[in-house]
Structure formats: C-alpha cells, structure tokens
Amino acid sequence: MSFTQLDPPLPVHVEGKGKGYALAVIDYGQEHNLIWVTGLSDSGEIWCAPNPLVRLEANWTMGRDWARHGLPGVKPS
C-alpha cells in the first residue's frame, strides 16, 4: 500500500459528488482501483473516491474539453 500526497492538488470532478480537489492517492496494489482522497468544493466534505468515478476538470489550454466528450452535467458549446 502506498499513500501519495499531491502537491499541488488536482482539480477533479467526482461522479455523483461534484467538483473538488484531489489531495492524495492511495494505491492498494494491482488488484484494486486507485483511491483518490478528494475535498469537495460545494460541501467541504472529504471523500475517498475509486478511480473509475474521478475525472480531471476541463482545461482548454491542455485540450480537455469535456463537453465534447459528454461529461455528465456539461453541455456542448
């Protein structure tokens, strides 16, 4: 098992929870999903979210336009 603190935290969207910042990643090994320790922006709650539910936030400069890829809650422009 390894615990890696992210510095700086990464802006993410956790499906079913909303936007927040990933503060750390927990890796339990090859038989498990990565676990993202995430502070949610709206509620201030801290959740440990499994990898399949975590998405990077859109970033135009980096070419991540999630509206084009159908991220829930994002309308295409």
GROMACS elastic network, one bead per residue, 0.5 to 0.9 nm:
[ bonds ]
;  ai    aj funct       b0    kb
    1    26     6  0.72385   500
    1    27     6  0.55428   500
    1    29     6  0.62655   500
    2    25     6  0.81853   500
    2    26     6  0.58163   500
    2    27     6  0.52063   500
    2    28     6  0.66465   500
    2    29     6  0.82959   500
    3    24     6  0.70223   500
    3    25     6  0.58807   500
    3    27     6  0.64900   500
    3    28     6  0.87980   500
    4    23     6  0.87526   500
    4    24     6  0.54167   500
    4    25     6  0.52422   500
    4    26     6  0.64733   500
    4    27     6  0.83295   500
    5     8     6  0.87588   500
    5     9     6  0.82450   500
    5    23     6  0.60968   500
    5    25     6  0.65550   500
    5    26     6  0.88269   500
    6     9     6  0.51544   500
    6    10     6  0.73564   500
    6    22     6  0.73008   500
    6    23     6  0.53552   500
    6    24     6  0.50280   500
    6    25     6  0.74275   500
    7    10     6  0.81608   500
    7    23     6  0.76380   500
    7    24     6  0.85235   500
    8    23     6  0.79186   500
    9    21     6  0.57751   500
    9    22     6  0.53733   500
    9    24     6  0.75735   500
    9    38     6  0.89933   500
   10    20     6  0.83714   500
   10    21     6  0.52937   500
   10    22     6  0.50763   500
   10    23     6  0.70485   500
   10    56     6  0.76229   500
   10    57     6  0.86016   500
   11    19     6  0.74551   500
   11    20     6  0.59059   500
   11    22     6  0.63857   500
   11    55     6  0.88826   500
   11    56     6  0.63429   500
   11    57     6  0.58047   500
   11    58     6  0.89787   500
   12    18     6  0.84517   500
   12    19     6  0.58683   500
   12    20     6  0.54997   500
   12    21     6  0.55680   500
   12    22     6  0.64132   500
   12    38     6  0.82166   500
   12    54     6  0.66631   500
   12    55     6  0.55342   500
   12    58     6  0.86664   500
   13    16     6  0.88792   500
   13    17     6  0.77245   500
   13    18     6  0.54500   500
   13    20     6  0.61787   500
   13    21     6  0.81072   500
   13    40     6  0.88167   500
   13    53     6  0.82592   500
   13    54     6  0.59189   500
   13    55     6  0.51692   500
   13    56     6  0.61596   500
   13    57     6  0.59334   500
   14    17     6  0.53554   500
   14    18     6  0.52765   500
   14    19     6  0.62640   500
   14    20     6  0.74838   500
   14    38     6  0.83362   500
   14    40     6  0.85335   500
   14    49     6  0.72340   500
   14    53     6  0.56121   500
   14    55     6  0.63752   500
   14    56     6  0.87993   500
   15    18     6  0.62946   500
   15    19     6  0.86768   500
   15    52     6  0.88712   500
   15    53     6  0.52039   500
   15    54     6  0.64701   500
   15    55     6  0.78192   500
   15    72     6  0.80856   500
   16    53     6  0.81567   500
   17    20     6  0.87978   500
   17    40     6  0.75761   500
   17    47     6  0.89551   500
   18    40     6  0.68573   500
   18    41     6  0.77165   500
   18    42     6  0.76651   500
   19    39     6  0.86179   500
   19    40     6  0.58967   500
   19    41     6  0.58082   500
   19    42     6  0.74147   500
   19    57     6  0.79983   500
   20    38     6  0.63680   500
   20    39     6  0.53928   500
   20    42     6  0.78288   500
   20    44     6  0.86273   500
   21    37     6  0.84452   500
   21    38     6  0.54140   500
   21    39     6  0.53266   500
   21    40     6  0.65151   500
   21    41     6  0.74214   500
   22    25     6  0.77088   500
   22    36     6  0.61576   500
   22    37     6  0.56897   500
   22    39     6  0.64802   500
   22    40     6  0.87256   500
   23    36     6  0.75229   500
   23    37     6  0.56009   500
   23    38     6  0.56353   500
   23    39     6  0.70178   500
   24    35     6  0.84113   500
   24    36     6  0.60274   500
   24    37     6  0.50804   500
   24    38     6  0.72849   500
   25    34     6  0.67056   500
   25    35     6  0.56206   500
   25    37     6  0.59711   500
   25    38     6  0.88881   500
   25    48     6  0.88589   500
   26    33     6  0.89941   500
   26    34     6  0.59126   500
   26    36     6  0.64550   500
   26    37     6  0.75253   500
   26    48     6  0.88338   500
   27    30     6  0.82830   500
   27    32     6  0.76316   500
   27    33     6  0.73749   500
   27    34     6  0.50623   500
   27    35     6  0.64993   500
   28    31     6  0.76567   500
   28    32     6  0.60188   500
   28    33     6  0.76016   500
   28    34     6  0.70839   500
   28    35     6  0.82624   500
   29    32     6  0.58075   500
   29    33     6  0.79626   500
   29    34     6  0.81578   500
   30    33     6  0.77373   500
   32    35     6  0.86932   500
   33    50     6  0.59696   500
   33    51     6  0.56594   500
   33    52     6  0.77044   500
   34    49     6  0.84352   500
   34    50     6  0.60084   500
   34    51     6  0.51766   500
   34    52     6  0.86527   500
   35    48     6  0.59227   500
   35    49     6  0.54671   500
   35    51     6  0.58237   500
   36    47     6  0.79248   500
   36    48     6  0.53889   500
   36    49     6  0.51082   500
   36    50     6  0.62878   500
   36    51     6  0.66795   500
   36    54     6  0.75743   500
   37    46     6  0.69400   500
   37    47     6  0.58596   500
   37    49     6  0.65191   500
   38    45     6  0.82544   500
   38    46     6  0.54994   500
   38    47     6  0.53357   500
   38    48     6  0.61605   500
   38    49     6  0.71396   500
   39    43     6  0.86307   500
   39    44     6  0.61462   500
   39    45     6  0.57962   500
   39    47     6  0.65277   500
   39    48     6  0.89241   500
   40    43     6  0.59193   500
   40    44     6  0.51139   500
   40    45     6  0.54240   500
   40    46     6  0.61685   500
   40    47     6  0.76243   500
   41    44     6  0.56159   500
   41    45     6  0.79371   500
   42    45     6  0.82000   500
   43    46     6  0.87749   500
   49    52     6  0.83651   500
   49    53     6  0.66066   500
   49    54     6  0.68943   500
   50    53     6  0.58665   500
   50    54     6  0.70116   500
   51    54     6  0.54409   500
   51    55     6  0.83778   500
   52    55     6  0.81174   500
   55    58     6  0.89647   500
   55    71     6  0.89109   500
   56    59     6  0.85345   500
   56    64     6  0.84118   500
   57    64     6  0.77338   500
   57    65     6  0.88020   500
   57    66     6  0.78151   500
   58    62     6  0.84030   500
   58    63     6  0.80365   500
   58    65     6  0.53853   500
   58    66     6  0.56844   500
   58    67     6  0.84354   500
   59    62     6  0.54167   500
   59    63     6  0.62193   500
   59    65     6  0.65266   500
   59    66     6  0.85747   500
   60    63     6  0.50118   500
   60    64     6  0.57150   500
   60    65     6  0.60959   500
   61    64     6  0.76586   500
   62    65     6  0.86946   500
   64    67     6  0.89742   500
   64    68     6  0.88648   500
   64    69     6  0.89088   500
   65    68     6  0.57720   500
   65    69     6  0.70676   500
   65    76     6  0.89868   500
   66    70     6  0.61287   500
   66    71     6  0.54576   500
   66    72     6  0.88940   500
   66    74     6  0.70935   500
   66    75     6  0.88677   500
   66    76     6  0.82349   500
   67    70     6  0.52333   500
   67    71     6  0.59635   500
   67    72     6  0.84069   500
   67    73     6  0.85706   500
   67    74     6  0.51519   500
   67    75     6  0.54735   500
   67    77     6  0.71330   500
   68    71     6  0.79773   500
   68    74     6  0.87683   500
   68    75     6  0.82993   500
   68    76     6  0.57281   500
   68    77     6  0.80021   500
   69    76     6  0.85716   500
   70    73     6  0.84006   500
   70    74     6  0.69740   500
   70    75     6  0.77925   500
   70    76     6  0.76905   500
   71    74     6  0.57078   500
   71    75     6  0.83069   500
   72    75     6  0.82437   500
